[in-house]
Amino acid sequence: MKGERIHILEKDATPGGIVTVKDSSWLLSWTINRQPQFREQPRDHCLVWVYALFSEVPGDYVKKAMRDCTGREICMEWLYHLGVPEGAVNFAFLGQFAEIARDTIFTTEYSMRTGKV
């Protein structure tokens, strides 16, 4: 339903591992580590790490290679595999698929900084 909040996991839960979608063209994986990831992270926000092994092949929902996708498109592919309902809101992007003015997409530190912005 439009505007309805979706709880992917309970407040203090941590799966403690990587979840891989074995039938994903990208071999998409995701993990949710202990929250918050950043001191400034609001307590009602959950940071999810999403990545893939086969970044050069088209996705199952977004028919583009992961490396050619925007952060929004990667999130759409992930949500497709999760089966998140139509109208879900408040998803954000980080890592090499988010842009920070006057910064270089090269290091792990960059990915961490995008989570703080």
N, C-alpha and C positions, 0 to 999 in steps of 0.2 A: 504494500500500500504506500502511496506517495507520502513522503515525510516520516515514515516509520523507521525507527532506529533498529539496526540489525546487530545483534550481539554475536560476534564470531567466537568469542570465548569469554568465560566468566572473569570477573575483575582481577582476581589474584592467580588465575591459572596460567601455566606455562607448559606447552606440549613437550618441551625438552628435546626436540629433534626436528629433522627436516621431513616435510611431506612432499612426495613426488607424485605427479600425475602421470602414471606410466603410459596412458594412452594419448598423451599430449604430443603433438607433432614436434614441439620444442623440447619435450621432456622437462616440462615446467616444474619447478620446485618452489616451495615457500616454507618459511619458518617464522615463528613468533617467539622472540626471546623475552627474558624477564623485562617487565615494564616498570617504570619508564626507561627509555633508552637515553634520554637527555634530561638534565635537571629542570629545564624550562618546559618540558612536555606536559601538557595538561593531563591530569589523572584520568580523564574520561576518553583519552585518545590511545589507540593501540597501533604501534609501529610494526609493519610486516615487511620482511625481506622476501622479494620475489626474484627469481633468476632462472636461467635455462641452460641446458647443455647444448642443444642444437639451435643456436641463434641465427643460422643462415637459411633455415627453411621456413616456409609460410606457416602461420599459426592456424589453428582450427576454426577460430571465430574471426580474428583479424587476419586477413589473407596476405600478410606481409611477414618478412623475416623480422625476428625480434630486434636485431641491430638496426633496422630501418624504422622502427616504431617510435612513437612518442610515448611518454610516460602514461598518458591517458589510454593509449591503445594497449599497452602492456597490462594495465589494470583491467581493461575490458576483457582481455584474453583470460586473465586470472579469474575474474568474476564469472566468466562463462563456464570455466571448469568447476568453480565452487557451486554454481547454480544460484547465485545471489539474485533475489527478486528484482523485477523492474521497479525503478523509482528509488533504489538505494542511493544515499547521498553521503557527502563528506569524506571522500577518498582523496588522498594527496600522493605526491610523487617525490622520490628522492633517488640519489645515485646519479649515474651518468645520463639518466633520462630527464633530470631536472637541471635547469640553468640558473647559475648565479652570475650576476654581472661582474666582470673583471676577475674571473677565476678560471682555472684550468682544469678540465676533466681528465685527470690522469692518476690521481692517487686515491687510496682508501680514505684518506682524510677528507677529500672532496665529498665523497659519498656521505660521510658523517656530518659534514657541514650542511649539506642539503637537507638533512633531517632537522636541523636546528632553525632553518630559515622559516 
